[in-house]
Amino acid sequence: MASLCIHNAKLVTDTIASGGVLVEDGRIAACLRGNERASADVVIDARGRLLFPGFVDAHVHMRDPGQPQKEDFGSGSIAAAAGGITTVMCMPNTKPPLDSLSGLDQARKAGESRSFVDFALQAAVLPSNQQAMASLWDAGVVSFETMLADGPAGEAYVDAALLLDMLAQAAVLGARVGVYAGDQTVIEAKLDRLRKAGRTDFRAFAESRPAISEALGLARLMEARHATGAGIIARRHPRRGHAAPPSPRRDRARAVRALRPDASSIAEQS
C-alpha cells in the first residue's frame, strides 16, 4: 500500500494547528507539525485547508442484509467515504433483524464482504428478546436500540416493568440504549380522532404524533434511567410539517432539562 503525506494543512485534533499527517499501510504513522513534510509515495500540499480525522456516523441504515434496494454496505460505505466518514454505526432494521446472534452474524458477514469503511453494529432490544442482551453484547454489538411507542405489535416498551428490567441489564453490561420516546395512548387517541374525521393527508400523519407524546415518553424514560443508572441516547422522531403549538423542540427541551443533574449518562440525537 502506497504511503501518503499530507502537509501544509490546518490539522484538527483537540485544537487547530498547522501541520499534517504521514500515512503508512493505511494508518496514520505520524502527525506533522508546522512546516514539516515527510517523504512518501504520494505527497499532497493541502494549501492551508482543514485536515480532519475520519468522521463517525452514529446513525446509519445500511439495510444489509435483506433490503439492498434501499441500501447496502457497498453503496452506503462508498457514500460515507466520499463524505469523509470512515466509521459507520449501523441500525438493526435489517432482514433478518439484528436482534439475535444469527442476525448479528449475517450483518457482520455482509459488512465484512462489502464495506469500504469501518463499521459497528447496533442490536435491537425488544420485550421478546431482552434475555439475549448479554450474549449480543459479548459478541460485539456496540449499543442497543428500542422504542417506547409507535412500533410494530409487541416491539415497543409500553410495559414499564419490562423497560426497567431492560435498562437494568444495560447498566450491568455498561451498554448504551438508543430510545425513540413516545406515549402509545396519546398516539392511539390522536389516530382514532383523525381516522373518524376521514383525515388521510400527510399533515394528518404529523399531527398523529404530537409533541406532547414525545415529551411524556421522555419523562417516563428519564425516570427509568434514573432508577437503573443505564446510559441512554434519546433519539428524536422528525415531524416535518407539524406546526401546532407547543413546538416539538420546546417540549423536548423541557423534558431534557430534567436530565441535567445526571447528564453524563445521557446523550441526545436530534
C-alpha distance (Angstrom), angle and dihedral (degrees) to the residues before:
residue distance angle dihedral
M1 . . .
A2 3.79 . .
S3 3.78 118.1 .
L4 3.81 119.0 -123.3
C5 3.78 134.0 -153.5
I6 3.81 121.3 -167.5
H7 3.81 111.3 -173.9
N8 3.80 139.9 166.7
A9 3.81 90.9 44.2
K10 3.78 136.8 132.8
L11 3.79 98.0 -111.9
V12 3.81 112.7 -147.0
T13 3.81 115.7 -151.7
D14 3.80 121.7 124.8
T15 3.81 83.8 -38.4
I16 3.81 135.2 22.3
A17 3.80 114.5 -110.9
S18 3.78 138.5 154.9
G19 3.78 112.5 -91.5
G20 3.78 143.4 83.3
V21 3.78 144.2 -137.7
L22 3.78 140.2 -98.1
V23 3.81 114.3 -143.2
E24 3.81 121.5 -161.9
D25 3.81 126.9 174.6
G26 3.80 89.8 -2.8
R27 3.81 94.6 -56.7
I28 3.79 134.6 97.1
A29 3.80 104.0 -100.1
A30 3.80 97.8 177.5
C31 3.79 143.1 0.3
L32 3.79 113.3 -130.7
R33 3.77 121.6 -142.4
G34 3.77 130.0 -146.7
N35 3.80 111.9 -30.3
E36 3.81 95.2 -12.9
R37 3.80 116.1 140.0
A38 3.79 125.2 -173.4
S39 3.80 130.3 -152.9
A40 3.80 112.1 -105.9
D41 3.79 142.3 150.1
V42 3.81 89.2 -106.6
V43 3.80 121.9 31.3
I44 3.80 121.6 -171.0
D45 3.79 124.6 -169.9
A46 3.82 104.1 -148.7
R47 3.81 91.0 -164.0
G48 3.78 93.2 -141.9
R49 3.79 97.6 -48.2
L50 3.80 122.5 145.1
L51 3.82 114.2 -93.1
F52 3.81 114.5 -159.4
P53 3.79 132.5 -175.4
G54 3.79 112.6 -110.6
F55 3.80 112.8 -72.2
V56 3.81 125.5 -122.2
D57 3.82 118.8 -135.7
A58 3.80 105.0 -156.3
H59 3.82 97.3 -171.6
V60 3.80 114.1 51.4
H61 3.82 129.6 150.7
M62 3.80 106.7 -155.0
R63 3.85 92.3 162.6
D64 3.79 86.3 -155.3
P65 2.99 120.9 169.7
G66 3.77 108.5 35.3
Q67 3.80 108.9 13.9
P68 3.82 108.9 52.5
Q69 3.82 90.6 152.8
K70 3.82 86.2 71.2
E71 3.81 98.5 38.7
D72 3.78 141.9 -43.6
F73 3.78 137.2 -166.9
G74 3.79 93.1 -97.6
S75 3.79 99.5 56.6
G76 3.80 95.5 28.6
S77 3.79 95.2 52.2
I78 3.82 92.5 46.5
A79 3.80 88.8 53.7
A80 3.80 89.8 47.9
A81 3.79 93.0 51.0
A82 3.79 91.2 48.3
G83 3.80 88.2 57.3
G84 3.79 95.2 48.7
I85 3.82 95.4 -100.5
T86 3.79 112.4 137.6
T87 3.82 99.7 172.1
V88 3.81 127.4 44.0
M89 3.80 125.3 -168.4
C90 3.79 107.4 -149.9
M91 3.79 127.1 -143.6
P92 3.81 118.5 -130.6
N93 3.83 101.0 -121.0
T94 3.78 95.2 111.7
K95 3.81 129.5 123.3
P96 2.95 106.8 -79.2
P97 3.79 91.8 27.3
L98 3.76 118.6 -121.0
D99 3.80 94.9 -110.1
S100 3.81 100.3 110.1
L101 3.79 139.7 40.4
S102 3.80 88.8 -100.1
G103 3.80 91.7 53.3
L104 3.80 90.3 47.0
D105 3.78 91.6 51.1
Q106 3.80 92.9 51.3
A107 3.81 93.3 47.3
R108 3.79 91.5 47.6
K109 3.80 92.1 50.4
A110 3.81 90.3 49.8
G111 3.79 91.0 52.5
E112 3.79 95.1 44.2
S113 3.79 91.7 51.6
R114 3.81 99.7 43.2
S115 3.81 113.9 17.9
F116 3.81 120.5 106.6
V117 3.83 92.6 -168.2
D118 3.78 135.1 46.1
F119 3.80 114.7 -82.1
A120 3.79 139.5 -166.3
L121 3.80 126.9 -161.8
Q122 3.80 127.7 -133.5
A123 3.81 119.2 -159.3
A124 3.79 129.8 -140.5
V125 3.80 115.6 -120.6
L126 3.80 116.9 -160.6
P127 3.79 134.8 168.4
S128 3.81 86.7 -101.0
N129 3.82 98.2 53.1
Q130 3.79 107.9 28.4
Q131 3.80 89.3 112.5
A132 3.83 85.8 70.6
M133 3.81 94.8 58.9
A134 3.80 95.7 99.2
S135 3.80 94.8 48.0
L136 3.82 91.9 47.0
W137 3.81 90.8 48.5
D138 3.80 92.0 48.8
A139 3.82 89.3 48.9
G140 3.79 91.6 58.5
V141 3.81 113.6 -90.6
V142 3.81 110.6 148.1
S143 3.82 99.3 -148.8
F144 3.80 144.1 -14.2
E145 3.83 131.9 -110.0
T146 3.79 129.2 -152.4
M147 3.82 144.7 143.4
L148 3.78 137.5 -130.6
A149 3.80 96.3 -149.2
D150 3.78 146.3 -6.2
G151 3.79 96.7 52.4
P152 3.80 135.6 121.6
A153 3.80 114.3 -67.9
G154 3.79 111.4 -68.2
E155 3.80 96.4 6.9
A156 3.81 102.5 92.0
Y157 3.80 123.6 79.2
V158 3.79 98.8 -118.7
D159 3.83 88.4 142.9
A160 3.82 108.8 82.9
A161 3.81 94.4 -158.8
L162 3.80 91.5 55.7
L163 3.81 90.5 46.7
L164 3.80 91.3 53.1
D165 3.79 91.2 48.3
M166 3.80 92.6 49.5
L167 3.81 93.9 48.4
A168 3.80 90.6 47.0
Q169 3.80 89.1 55.4
A170 3.81 90.3 49.0
A171 3.80 90.3 51.6
V172 3.81 91.4 52.8
L173 3.80 90.7 49.8
G174 3.80 93.2 45.2
A175 3.81 89.3 -124.4
R176 3.79 128.1 144.9
V177 3.79 120.8 -131.3
G178 3.80 122.4 -149.2
V179 3.80 108.6 -145.8
Y180 3.80 132.2 -168.6
A181 3.80 103.5 -151.3
G182 3.77 126.7 -146.4
D183 3.79 143.9 126.9
Q184 3.79 114.5 -110.8
T185 3.81 95.9 -157.4
V186 3.81 92.1 54.4
I187 3.80 92.0 48.3
E188 3.80 93.7 47.6
A189 3.82 92.3 48.3
K190 3.81 91.1 50.3
L191 3.80 91.8 47.0
D192 3.80 91.2 50.2
R193 3.81 93.1 52.4
L194 3.80 93.2 46.1
R195 3.81 92.7 49.0
K196 3.79 91.9 49.4
A197 3.81 88.0 51.5
G198 3.81 89.8 53.2
R199 3.80 92.4 -117.6
T200 3.82 114.2 161.7
D201 3.82 100.1 148.0
F202 3.79 125.3 118.4
R203 3.79 93.5 -105.7
A204 3.80 88.9 56.2
F205 3.81 89.2 62.3
A206 3.80 90.6 54.6
E207 3.78 91.9 45.9
S208 3.80 90.7 51.9
R209 3.81 89.8 64.6
P210 3.82 100.4 50.5
A211 3.79 124.1 -172.9
I212 3.78 92.6 -111.3
S213 3.81 89.9 61.5
E214 3.79 91.2 61.1
A215 3.80 92.8 42.0
L216 3.81 91.5 53.4
G217 3.78 90.6 46.4
L218 3.79 91.2 50.4
A219 3.78 92.0 50.4
R220 3.81 89.9 52.2
L221 3.78 91.4 46.4
M222 3.79 93.2 50.0
E223 3.78 93.1 52.0
A224 3.81 89.7 50.0
R225 3.79 90.1 48.1
H226 3.82 92.2 51.1
A227 3.81 90.4 49.0
T228 3.80 94.5 51.4
G229 3.81 106.5 28.2
A230 3.79 92.6 -129.9
G231 3.79 121.3 155.7
I232 3.79 111.4 -119.7
I233 3.79 140.3 -174.7
A234 3.79 110.5 -149.4
R235 3.77 104.4 -145.9
R236 3.77 123.3 -162.2
H237 3.77 133.4 -130.9
P238 3.83 109.8 -137.9
R239 3.80 113.5 -129.0
R240 3.76 106.7 -167.2
G241 3.78 112.0 -172.2
H242 3.81 96.5 15.8
A243 3.79 105.6 129.2
A244 3.80 102.8 156.3
P245 3.82 113.6 122.4
P246 2.96 135.8 -81.6
S247 3.77 93.5 56.2
P248 3.84 120.2 -125.1
R249 3.81 90.0 -125.1
R250 3.81 92.9 53.5
D251 3.81 94.2 46.9
R252 3.78 90.7 46.8
A253 3.79 92.9 48.3
R254 3.82 90.6 50.9
A255 3.80 91.0 54.8
V256 3.79 95.3 42.7
R257 3.81 92.3 50.8
A258 3.79 86.4 68.5
L259 3.80 89.0 63.6
R260 3.78 97.4 60.6
P261 3.82 96.9 93.1
D262 3.80 86.6 66.2
A263 3.78 102.2 20.9
S264 3.80 96.2 138.3
S265 3.81 90.7 83.0
I266 3.79 95.7 43.6
A267 3.80 130.4 78.1
E268 3.79 127.6 179.1
Q269 3.79 129.5 -148.5
S270 3.79 119.5 -164.5
